[in-house]
Amino acid sequence: MYRPPPGAATNTHTPRSSFILRVVIGATIGVFGALAIAVLGIGEIFGSSGYDLIGPLAIAGAVLGATKLRAILVALAAAAAFVTLVVGCTSIIVGPAQSLIRRDPMPAAADAIVVLSAGITTDGTLHPQATDRLLKGLELFSHGVAPALVLTRE
């Protein structure tokens, strides 16, 4: 039987270390997917920040990484990376995003300004949407659009 000469490079990967490597790579891709969801804001559609998906997607990635379905996992990660780069590094999303912004004419006067709540975070601060709404309401109030400012809460 052929034996490599002394000092020759040999394959040091055992089947077990190869399995562990696939699991770790799968978990890493799962974490990457959760971060892509968070960065793109997709989680907010479903009432999640995306960051709370890190654990479940890491586990799902580890399971898929250990199976023959890891090619699907790699394809999903590549697609997420592509979408993140296109949205983050190009102006392709500017037109569609601006078309979603309402531009209603501002009334000259009103009976009251109503600022709808968007909730608070776990540490007691306002969500960014709530802050934006409150600042706009205060701006209208300071310009004398209405004599009353009404704030709602959840």
Accessible surface in RSA format (square Angstrom, percent):
REM  Atomic radii and reference values for relative SASA: ProtOr
REM  Chains: A
REM  Algorithm: Lee & Richards
REM  Probe-radius: 1.40
REM  Slices: 20
REM RES _ NUM      All-atoms   Total-Side   Main-Chain    Non-polar    All polar
REM                ABS   REL    ABS   REL    ABS   REL    ABS   REL    ABS   REL
RES MET A   1   227.99 118.1 144.63  95.7  83.36 198.5 124.37 105.7 103.62 137.3
RES TYR A   2   177.68  83.0 152.17  86.6  25.51  66.4 131.97  99.2  45.71  56.3
RES ARG A   3   196.42  82.5 180.39  92.0  16.03  38.2  57.58  78.7 138.84  84.1
RES PRO A   4    66.95  48.8  52.82  48.2  14.13  51.4  52.82  43.6  14.13  87.8
RES PRO A   5    79.96  58.3  70.59  64.4   9.36  34.0  76.72  63.3   3.24  20.1
RES PRO A   6   140.95 102.7 106.65  97.2  34.30 124.7 119.33  98.5  21.63 134.4
RES GLY A   7    88.55 109.2   0.00   N/A  88.55 109.2  43.95 120.6  44.60  99.9
RES ALA A   8    42.51  39.1  18.38  28.4  24.13  54.9  28.21  39.7  14.29  37.9
RES ALA A   9   106.45  97.9  68.38 105.5  38.07  86.6  78.76 110.9  27.69  73.4
RES THR A  10    84.07  59.8  58.00  58.8  26.06  62.1  45.78  61.5  38.29  57.9
RES ASN A  11   125.21  86.3  87.61  84.7  37.60  90.5  41.30  99.4  83.91  81.1
RES THR A  12   114.82  81.7  88.18  89.4  26.64  63.5  69.73  93.7  45.09  68.2
RES HIS A  13   117.62  64.3  99.38  69.1  18.24  46.7  63.88  65.8  53.74  62.5
RES THR A  14    74.07  52.7  72.33  73.3   1.75   4.2  67.03  90.0   7.04  10.6
RES PRO A  15   121.54  88.6 108.08  98.5  13.46  48.9 115.99  95.8   5.55  34.5
RES ARG A  16   171.51  72.0 164.04  83.6   7.48  17.8  65.59  89.6 105.92  64.2
RES SER A  17    43.70  36.9  37.77  50.4   5.93  13.7  39.56  84.2   4.14   5.8
RES SER A  18    39.24  33.2  38.44  51.3   0.80   1.8  15.97  34.0  23.27  32.6
RES PHE A  19    85.66  42.9  85.66  53.1   0.00   0.0  85.66  51.9   0.00   0.0
RES ILE A  20    81.04  46.1  80.62  60.1   0.42   1.0  81.04  58.4   0.00   0.0
RES LEU A  21    88.83  49.5  86.62  62.0   2.21   5.6  88.69  62.3   0.14   0.4
RES ARG A  22    68.45  28.7  66.08  33.7   2.37   5.6  22.24  30.4  46.21  28.0
RES VAL A  23    39.63  26.1  39.63  35.9   0.00   0.0  39.63  34.4   0.00   0.0
RES VAL A  24    81.62  53.7  80.03  72.5   1.58   3.8  81.51  70.8   0.10   0.3
RES ILE A  25    84.85  48.3  84.09  62.6   0.76   1.8  84.85  61.1   0.00   0.0
RES GLY A  26     1.34   1.7   0.00   N/A   1.34   1.7   1.05   2.9   0.29   0.6
RES ALA A  27    26.27  24.2  26.21  40.4   0.06   0.1  26.27  37.0   0.00   0.0
RES THR A  28    83.09  59.1  78.68  79.8   4.41  10.5  65.06  87.4  18.03  27.3
RES ILE A  29    30.92  17.6  29.25  21.8   1.67   4.0  29.71  21.4   1.21   3.3
RES GLY A  30     5.81   7.2   0.00   N/A   5.81   7.2   5.81  16.0   0.00   0.0
RES VAL A  31    47.41  31.2  47.41  42.9   0.00   0.0  47.41  41.2   0.00   0.0
RES PHE A  32    76.85  38.4  75.04  46.5   1.81   4.7  76.62  46.5   0.22   0.6
RES GLY A  33    17.76  21.9   0.00   N/A  17.76  21.9  16.91  46.4   0.85   1.9
RES ALA A  34     0.00   0.0   0.00   0.0   0.00   0.0   0.00   0.0   0.00   0.0
RES LEU A  35    72.19  40.2  72.08  51.6   0.11   0.3  72.19  50.7   0.00   0.0
RES ALA A  36     6.71   6.2   2.74   4.2   3.97   9.0   6.04   8.5   0.67   1.8
RES ILE A  37    44.86  25.5  44.32  33.0   0.54   1.3  44.66  32.2   0.20   0.5
RES ALA A  38    14.82  13.6   0.00   0.0  14.82  33.7   0.00   0.0  14.82  39.2
RES VAL A  39   100.77  66.3  70.52  63.8  30.24  72.9  76.65  66.6  24.12  65.4
RES LEU A  40    46.54  25.9  15.65  11.2  30.89  77.7  19.43  13.6  27.11  72.9
RES GLY A  41    25.23  31.1   0.00   N/A  25.23  31.1  17.25  47.3   7.99  17.9
RES ILE A  42    70.92  40.4  70.31  52.4   0.62   1.5  70.92  51.1   0.00   0.0
RES GLY A  43     2.19   2.7   0.00   N/A   2.19   2.7   2.16   5.9   0.03   0.1
RES GLU A  44   114.49  65.7  94.46  71.5  20.03  47.7  30.23  58.5  84.25  68.8
RES ILE A  45   132.92  75.6  99.30  74.0  33.61  81.0 107.27  77.2  25.65  69.6
RES PHE A  46   161.94  81.0 127.90  79.2  34.04  88.6 136.53  82.8  25.41  72.7
RES GLY A  47    75.08  92.6   0.00   N/A  75.08  92.6  38.63 106.0  36.45  81.6
RES SER A  48    22.85  19.3  16.39  21.9   6.46  14.9  22.02  46.9   0.83   1.2
RES SER A  49    58.21  49.2  46.54  62.1  11.66  26.9  40.45  86.1  17.75  24.9
RES GLY A  50     0.00   0.0   0.00   N/A   0.00   0.0   0.00   0.0   0.00   0.0
RES TYR A  51   124.76  58.2 116.08  66.0   8.68  22.6  83.05  62.4  41.71  51.4
RES ASP A  52    94.07  65.9  67.60  67.3  26.47  62.6  47.54 111.9  46.53  46.4
RES LEU A  53    57.62  32.1  57.62  41.2   0.00   0.0  57.62  40.5   0.00   0.0
RES ILE A  54    56.11  31.9  56.11  41.8   0.00   0.0  56.11  40.4   0.00   0.0
RES GLY A  55    37.38  46.1   0.00   N/A  37.38  46.1  32.28  88.6   5.10  11.4
RES PRO A  56    77.98  56.8  68.64  62.6   9.34  33.9  73.55  60.7   4.43  27.5
RES LEU A  57    53.82  30.0  53.09  38.0   0.73   1.8  53.09  37.3   0.73   2.0
RES ALA A  58    19.42  17.9  18.63  28.7   0.79   1.8  19.01  26.8   0.40   1.1
RES ILE A  59   119.92  68.2 117.37  87.4   2.56   6.2 119.92  86.4   0.00   0.0
RES ALA A  60    44.89  41.3  37.95  58.6   6.94  15.8  44.45  62.6   0.44   1.2
RES GLY A  61     0.98   1.2   0.00   N/A   0.98   1.2   0.44   1.2   0.55   1.2
RES ALA A  62    19.43  17.9  18.45  28.5   0.98   2.2  18.77  26.4   0.66   1.7
RES VAL A  63    91.19  60.0  86.53  78.3   4.66  11.2  90.91  79.0   0.28   0.8
RES LEU A  64    48.51  27.0  48.51  34.7   0.00   0.0  48.51  34.1   0.00   0.0
RES GLY A  65     1.53   1.9   0.00   N/A   1.53   1.9   1.53   4.2   0.00   0.0
RES ALA A  66    28.64  26.3  13.99  21.6  14.65  33.3  13.99  19.7  14.65  38.8
RES THR A  67    54.65  38.9  47.84  48.5   6.81  16.2  54.65  73.4   0.00   0.0
RES LYS A  68   191.03  93.2 168.90 103.6  22.14  52.7 113.71 102.3  77.33  82.4
RES LEU A  69    89.01  49.6  89.01  63.7   0.00   0.0  89.01  62.5   0.00   0.0
RES ARG A  70    90.88  38.2  90.88  46.3   0.00   0.0  31.28  42.8  59.60  36.1
RES ALA A  71    71.77  66.0  61.52  94.9  10.25  23.3  67.53  95.1   4.25  11.2
RES ILE A  72    92.03  52.4  90.35  67.3   1.68   4.0  92.03  66.3   0.00   0.0
RES LEU A  73    14.60   8.1  14.60  10.4   0.00   0.0  14.60  10.3   0.00   0.0
RES VAL A  74    81.53  53.6  81.05  73.4   0.48   1.2  81.09  70.5   0.44   1.2
RES ALA A  75    60.60  55.7  49.05  75.7  11.54  26.3  55.56  78.2   5.03  13.3
RES LEU A  76   109.12  60.8 105.01  75.1   4.12  10.3 105.34  74.0   3.78  10.2
RES ALA A  77    16.46  15.1  12.02  18.5   4.45  10.1  15.66  22.1   0.80   2.1
RES ALA A  78    61.04  56.1  47.98  74.0  13.06  29.7  55.55  78.2   5.49  14.6
RES ALA A  79    52.99  48.7  45.55  70.3   7.44  16.9  52.24  73.6   0.75   2.0
RES ALA A  80    24.05  22.1  17.18  26.5   6.87  15.6  23.44  33.0   0.62   1.6
RES ALA A  81    33.80  31.1  31.91  49.2   1.89   4.3  33.77  47.6   0.03   0.1
RES PHE A  82   135.56  67.8 132.57  82.1   3.00   7.8 135.11  81.9   0.45   1.3
RES VAL A  83    67.52  44.4  66.58  60.3   0.94   2.3  67.52  58.7   0.00   0.0
RES THR A  84    35.81  25.5  34.18  34.6   1.64   3.9  34.14  45.9   1.68   2.5
RES LEU A  85   109.49  61.0 108.07  77.3   1.42   3.6 108.62  76.3   0.87   2.3
RES VAL A  86    39.44  26.0  38.41  34.8   1.03   2.5  39.44  34.3   0.00   0.0
RES VAL A  87    51.89  34.1  44.56  40.3   7.33  17.7  44.56  38.7   7.33  19.9
RES GLY A  88    62.61  77.2   0.00   N/A  62.61  77.2  29.93  82.1  32.68  73.2
RES CYS A  89    98.96  74.9  62.56  69.8  36.39  85.5  31.68  80.3  67.28  72.5
RES THR A  90    72.15  51.3  51.73  52.4  20.42  48.7  61.61  82.8  10.54  15.9
RES SER A  91    86.44  73.0  71.67  95.6  14.77  34.0  36.62  78.0  49.82  69.8
RES ILE A  92   115.22  65.6  96.53  71.9  18.70  45.1 106.66  76.8   8.57  23.2
RES ILE A  93    76.38  43.5  76.38  56.9   0.00   0.0  76.38  55.0   0.00   0.0
RES VAL A  94    68.92  45.4  66.88  60.5   2.04   4.9  68.92  59.9   0.00   0.0
RES GLY A  95    44.85  55.3   0.00   N/A  44.85  55.3  35.13  96.4   9.72  21.8
RES PRO A  96    75.52  55.0  67.13  61.2   8.39  30.5  74.14  61.2   1.39   8.6
RES ALA A  97    46.07  42.4  39.76  61.4   6.31  14.4  42.81  60.3   3.26   8.6
RES GLN A  98   105.23  58.8  96.32  70.4   8.91  21.2  22.45  47.8  82.78  62.8
RES SER A  99    89.94  76.0  50.94  68.0  39.01  89.9  50.81 108.2  39.13  54.8
RES LEU A 100   150.13  83.6 123.46  88.3  26.67  67.0 127.55  89.6  22.58  60.8
RES ILE A 101    87.46  49.8  72.59  54.1  14.88  35.9  77.19  55.6  10.28  27.9
RES ARG A 102   188.95  79.3 161.83  82.5  27.11  64.6  77.96 106.6 110.98  67.3
RES ARG A 103   181.07  76.0 144.64  73.7  36.43  86.7  73.45 100.4 107.62  65.2
RES ASP A 104    84.32  59.1  64.50  64.2  19.82  46.9  26.81  63.1  57.51  57.4
RES PRO A 105   125.12  91.2 101.84  92.8  23.28  84.6 113.25  93.5  11.87  73.8
RES MET A 106   106.42  55.1  77.88  51.5  28.53  67.9  70.87  60.2  35.55  47.1
RES PRO A 107    74.44  54.3  59.34  54.1  15.10  54.9  71.33  58.9   3.11  19.3
RES ALA A 108   101.94  93.7  67.02 103.4  34.92  79.4  78.20 110.1  23.74  62.9
RES ALA A 109    77.46  71.2  56.88  87.8  20.57  46.8  57.12  80.4  20.34  53.9
RES ALA A 110    38.65  35.5  20.79  32.1  17.86  40.6  32.10  45.2   6.54  17.3
RES ASP A 111   134.16  94.0 118.87 118.3  15.29  36.2  37.49  88.2  96.66  96.4
RES ALA A 112    39.72  36.5  22.28  34.4  17.44  39.7  22.28  31.4  17.44  46.2
RES ILE A 113    14.90   8.5  12.06   9.0   2.85   6.9  14.90  10.7   0.00   0.0
RES VAL A 114    86.20  56.7  60.68  54.9  25.53  61.5  60.68  52.7  25.53  69.2
RES VAL A 115    11.67   7.7   7.32   6.6   4.35  10.5  10.89   9.5   0.78   2.1
RES LEU A 116   109.62  61.0 106.25  76.0   3.37   8.5 106.25  74.6   3.37   9.1
RES SER A 117    36.39  30.7  13.79  18.4  22.60  52.1  12.24  26.1  24.15  33.8
RES ALA A 118    24.24  22.3   7.19  11.1  17.05  38.8  13.91  19.6  10.33  27.4
RES GLY A 119     9.33  11.5   0.00   N/A   9.33  11.5   8.82  24.2   0.50   1.1
RES ILE A 120   110.05  62.6  91.61  68.3  18.43  44.4  91.61  66.0  18.43  50.0
RES THR A 121    42.72  30.4  34.57  35.0   8.15  19.4  38.90  52.2   3.83   5.8
RES THR A 122   154.57 109.9 112.81 114.4  41.75  99.5  92.91 124.8  61.65  93.2
RES ASP A 123   111.88  78.4  76.31  76.0  35.56  84.1  48.30 113.7  63.58  63.4
RES GLY A 124    49.68  61.3   0.00   N/A  49.68  61.3  22.46  61.6  27.22  61.0
RES THR A 125    76.78  54.6  71.83  72.8   4.96  11.8  66.88  89.8   9.90  15.0
RES LEU A 126    80.61  44.9  64.75  46.3  15.86  39.9  64.75  45.5  15.86  42.7
RES HIS A 127    64.30  35.1  64.30  44.7   0.00   0.0  36.48  37.6  27.82  32.4
RES PRO A 128    93.98  68.5  88.09  80.3   5.89  21.4  93.83  77.5   0.15   0.9
RES GLN A 129    90.91  50.8  87.91  64.2   2.99   7.1  42.43  90.3  48.47  36.8
RES ALA A 130     7.09   6.5   5.14   7.9   1.95   4.4   5.54   7.8   1.55   4.1
RES THR A 131    50.19  35.7  50.19  50.9   0.00   0.0  42.10  56.5   8.10  12.2
RES ASP A 132    94.09  65.9  87.75  87.3   6.35  15.0  27.12  63.8  66.97  66.8
RES ARG A 133   101.24  42.5  94.13  48.0   7.11  16.9  31.19  42.6  70.05  42.5
RES LEU A 134    46.47  25.9  46.47  33.2   0.00   0.0  46.47  32.6   0.00   0.0
RES LEU A 135   106.08  59.1 101.11  72.3   4.97  12.5 101.45  71.2   4.63  12.5
RES LYS A 136    95.34  46.5  93.09  57.1   2.25   5.4  61.05  55.0  34.29  36.5
RES GLY A 137     3.03   3.7   0.00   N/A   3.03   3.7   2.35   6.5   0.68   1.5
RES LEU A 138    79.01  44.0  75.86  54.3   3.15   7.9  76.27  53.6   2.74   7.4
RES GLU A 139    77.68  44.6  71.17  53.8   6.50  15.5  25.83  50.0  51.85  42.3
RES LEU A 140    29.98  16.7  29.98  21.5   0.00   0.0  29.98  21.1   0.00   0.0
RES PHE A 141    84.83  42.4  77.20  47.8   7.63  19.8  77.20  46.8   7.63  21.8
RES SER A 142    89.53  75.7  50.55  67.5  38.98  89.8  48.24 102.7  41.29  57.8
RES HIS A 143   133.66  73.1 100.94  70.2  32.72  83.7  73.14  75.4  60.52  70.4
RES GLY A 144    57.86  71.4   0.00   N/A  57.86  71.4  30.91  84.8  26.95  60.3
RES VAL A 145    18.20  12.0  15.80  14.3   2.40   5.8  16.41  14.3   1.78   4.8
RES ALA A 146     5.20   4.8   0.00   0.0   5.20  11.8   2.28   3.2   2.92   7.7
RES PRO A 147   113.21  82.5  80.26  73.2  32.94 119.8  91.20  75.3  22.00 136.7
RES ALA A 148    42.29  38.9  37.78  58.3   4.52  10.3  42.29  59.6   0.00   0.0
RES LEU A 149    49.16  27.4  20.13  14.4  29.03  73.0  20.13  14.1  29.03  78.1
RES VAL A 150    67.12  44.2  64.39  58.3   2.73   6.6  67.12  58.3   0.00   0.0
RES LEU A 151   105.02  58.5  76.51  54.7  28.50  71.6  76.52  53.7  28.50  76.7
RES THR A 152    56.62  40.3  39.32  39.9  17.30  41.2  42.87  57.6  13.76  20.8
RES ARG A 153   217.49  91.3 193.16  98.5  24.34  57.9  66.87  91.4 150.63  91.3
RES GLU A 154   165.29  94.9  97.94  74.1  67.35 160.4  76.16 147.3  89.13  72.8
END  Absolute sums over single chains surface
CHAIN  1 A    11543.7       9305.3       2238.4       8260.8       3282.9
END  Absolute sums over all chains
TOTAL         11543.7       9305.3       2238.4       8260.8       3282.9
